[in-house]
Amino acid sequence: MGLKLLNATLALLLALVLGGLSVGKSGLPYVMSLRSQLNEQQAANDAARARNARLLAEVSDLKEGLEMVEEKARAELGMVRPNEILVQVTRR
C-alpha cells in the first residue's frame, strides 16, 4: 500500500506540474504569446530602423544639396551673402 500511495502522489505531482506548464503565467501558451509579440515588435523595430535610415539619407542629401545649390548660385548667378564682397576675375 505504501508503494501505491507513493506512485499516486508522484502521479498527482506530475499532473500538477504539467497542468501548470499548460495553464498559467509561465505556461506554454503564454510563452508562445510572448514570442509572437516579440516577433511583431522586432518587425516593427526593423521597419522603424529602415525608415530612420531613409530619413537620415534624405537629411544628408538636403544638407549637401543646399551646399550644391549655393555653389551653383554663386558660380552661375554671381549671388553673394550679406556683408560679402564678390570679386570676379576675367581672363582675356
C-alpha distance (Angstrom), angle and dihedral (degrees) to the residues before:
residue distance angle dihedral
M1 . . .
G2 3.83 . .
L3 3.80 91.4 .
K4 3.81 92.0 49.5
L5 3.80 90.4 50.4
L6 3.81 90.9 49.2
N7 3.81 91.3 49.5
A8 3.79 91.7 47.4
T9 3.81 91.2 49.2
L10 3.79 92.4 48.5
A11 3.82 90.9 47.5
L12 3.80 90.4 50.4
L13 3.82 91.8 48.9
L14 3.80 90.3 47.8
A15 3.81 90.1 50.5
L16 3.82 90.3 49.9
V17 3.81 92.4 50.0
L18 3.81 92.8 47.1
G19 3.80 90.2 45.3
G20 3.79 89.6 51.7
L21 3.80 90.3 51.5
S22 3.76 92.8 51.2
V23 3.81 96.8 42.3
G24 3.76 129.6 30.7
K25 3.76 141.4 46.8
S26 3.79 94.4 -55.2
G27 3.77 93.6 38.5
L28 3.76 126.6 124.6
P29 3.85 95.8 -106.9
Y30 3.80 90.4 53.0
V31 3.80 91.8 48.6
M32 3.81 90.9 48.7
S33 3.81 89.4 49.9
L34 3.80 90.4 51.9
R35 3.80 91.2 49.1
S36 3.78 89.9 51.5
Q37 3.80 90.9 50.3
L38 3.81 89.7 47.6
N39 3.81 91.7 52.7
E40 3.81 91.0 48.9
Q41 3.81 91.4 49.1
Q42 3.81 92.0 48.1
A43 3.81 89.8 51.7
A44 3.82 90.2 49.6
N45 3.82 90.1 48.3
D46 3.81 91.5 50.2
A47 3.80 90.2 50.6
A48 3.82 90.3 49.1
R49 3.81 91.2 49.1
A50 3.81 90.6 51.4
R51 3.81 90.6 48.3
N52 3.80 91.0 48.6
A53 3.79 90.9 50.3
R54 3.82 90.6 51.3
L55 3.81 91.0 48.8
L56 3.80 91.6 47.8
A57 3.80 90.3 51.3
E58 3.80 90.0 48.1
V59 3.81 92.2 50.6
S60 3.78 90.1 47.8
D61 3.81 90.7 50.4
L62 3.79 90.8 49.2
K63 3.79 91.9 50.4
E64 3.78 92.2 48.6
G65 3.79 90.8 40.1
L66 3.80 91.6 57.4
E67 3.76 90.3 52.5
M68 3.79 90.1 50.3
V69 3.80 91.5 48.0
E70 3.79 90.3 50.2
E71 3.81 92.3 49.0
K72 3.79 91.6 48.3
A73 3.83 92.2 47.5
R74 3.78 90.7 50.2
A75 3.80 95.0 46.5
E76 3.79 100.5 39.9
L77 3.80 103.9 27.4
G78 3.79 101.5 28.4
M79 3.79 92.5 -125.7
V80 3.80 118.3 170.4
R81 3.78 135.8 -167.0
P82 3.80 121.4 -113.5
N83 3.82 112.5 -78.2
E84 3.79 90.7 15.5
I85 3.79 126.3 121.1
L86 3.79 120.4 -145.6
V87 3.75 118.8 -150.0
Q88 3.78 116.8 -171.8
V89 3.74 120.6 -163.8
T90 3.78 116.4 -159.9
R91 3.76 124.8 -165.7
R92 3.76 121.3 -141.7
